[in-house]
Amino acid sequence: MKKEIWLGAAMASKDLGMSQATLWNLKSKKVLKAGIHWLYVTGLPKSNVKWNVEAIRQWQIDQTLIQEEKNKKAAKNISTFEAVGV
């Protein structure tokens, strides 16, 4: 049986491991994109919203990789206090 990728907020939240409030916040801040990460069920505002859990999971992966790369770059810029000329 094929798993549904477009889910309501409660199920998407559970599958993604984030709160419904976080989903709505990411939507309202336009971090998650219409038609990719979420959609209006009827295609019109004020209808129910469904969430594409596969696309959001990929977004989670991409954001994790970006943050880890920032951490690596920051770590390279940390001064060391190794003894010089020893």
C-alpha positions as CSV (number, residue, x, y, z in Angstrom):
1,M,0.0,0.0,0.0
2,K,1.3,3.4,-1.0
3,K,1.9,5.9,1.9
4,E,0.1,9.2,1.6
5,I,2.6,12.0,1.4
6,W,0.0,14.9,1.8
7,L,-1.2,14.8,5.4
8,G,-3.2,17.0,7.7
9,A,-1.3,19.0,10.3
10,A,-1.7,16.5,13.1
11,M,-0.4,13.5,11.2
12,A,2.3,15.5,9.4
13,S,3.5,16.9,12.8
14,K,3.7,13.4,14.2
15,D,5.6,12.0,11.2
16,L,8.0,14.9,11.1
17,G,8.7,15.1,14.8
18,M,7.8,18.8,15.0
19,S,4.8,20.6,16.5
20,Q,1.9,21.7,14.5
21,A,2.7,25.3,15.7
22,T,6.1,24.9,14.1
23,L,4.6,23.8,10.8
24,W,2.2,26.8,10.7
25,N,5.0,29.1,11.7
26,L,7.3,27.9,8.9
27,K,4.4,28.3,6.5
28,S,3.6,31.8,7.7
29,K,7.2,32.9,7.5
30,K,7.3,31.5,3.9
31,V,10.1,29.1,4.8
32,L,8.0,26.2,3.5
33,K,6.8,26.9,0.0
34,A,3.3,26.7,-1.4
35,G,2.8,23.8,-3.8
36,I,6.0,22.1,-2.6
37,H,5.7,21.8,1.1
38,W,2.0,22.6,1.6
39,L,-1.2,23.2,-0.4
40,Y,-4.8,24.4,0.0
41,V,-7.0,21.3,-0.4
42,T,-9.5,23.1,-2.6
43,G,-6.8,25.3,-4.1
44,L,-8.4,28.3,-2.4
45,P,-7.4,30.2,0.7
46,K,-9.4,29.4,3.8
47,S,-9.6,25.7,2.9
48,N,-7.9,23.0,4.8
49,V,-4.1,22.7,4.3
50,K,-2.2,19.5,3.6
51,W,1.5,19.0,4.1
52,N,3.9,17.1,1.9
53,V,5.9,15.2,4.5
54,E,8.5,13.9,2.0
55,A,9.3,17.4,0.8
56,I,9.4,18.7,4.4
57,R,11.7,15.8,5.4
58,Q,14.1,16.8,2.6
59,W,14.0,20.4,3.8
60,Q,14.9,19.1,7.3
61,I,17.8,17.2,5.8
62,D,19.0,20.2,3.8
63,Q,18.8,22.6,6.7
64,T,20.7,20.1,8.9
65,L,23.5,19.9,6.4
66,I,23.6,23.7,6.0
67,Q,23.9,24.1,9.8
68,E,26.6,21.5,10.1
69,E,28.6,23.2,7.4
70,K,28.3,26.5,9.3
71,N,29.6,24.7,12.4
72,K,32.5,23.3,10.5
73,K,33.5,26.7,9.1
74,A,33.1,28.3,12.5
75,A,35.3,25.6,14.1
76,K,38.1,26.3,11.5
77,N,38.2,29.9,12.6
78,I,38.7,29.2,16.3
79,S,42.2,30.2,17.4
80,T,44.3,27.5,19.0
81,F,46.7,28.0,21.8
82,E,49.3,25.5,20.8
83,A,52.8,26.2,21.8
84,V,54.7,28.0,19.0
85,G,58.3,27.1,18.2
86,V,58.4,24.2,20.7
